[in-house]
């Protein structure tokens, strides 16, 4: 879903949509990077104040984010931050593997010289960028995140289906929330660039089976790291907090 450009000669509706789009992108970025506590309420008045926008464009942005599954909505009780859970992660990873396997196989089957060049360039740029901030090794580098998304998008860009690419993009957004959590975990080590290089080399060689296997292993390792993080968080929680989350 996209917003049309504002028409300066209309009655102001275009201006509202522009403001709503601005709030949408700012709030969406904050949601994906985990700036808020999960399951906490997101009041319209608070969003209005934080993002310096009117109530109408804020409600439009909130409804749009809810339609994408990044916010939850209670009837008559407003919006809340969607929780993260092991069960959702398992379903998300499984679904992402299904869709991206098809997208990657189609992309390799219909590859072009331009697709190969884009993939090589995306891998090269990713490899030259640090995953962590050079000035703060505990923080993720936003440039790496952008190039990481570009690489994965390039992999499936020749699949000939904008619908499939769009679905994969949406799942990638949700997976990003979990990847940030996994980056704070301990116990499982990985070589990110080696994983991406293996995927790309097999794809460029036209070896769809090996490329798919490398891609799915890449996603499953991230999921395993997230699951490990869930265990670490649960182990550090007081018994009373765990009891509150136990369904009755």
Helices and strands as residue ranges (DSSP letters): H 13-32, E 41-42, H 44-51, H 55-67, E 71-74, E 78-81, H 86-109, H 113-127, E 132-133, E 136-140, H 142-156, H 162-182, H 192-204, H 208-236, H 239-245
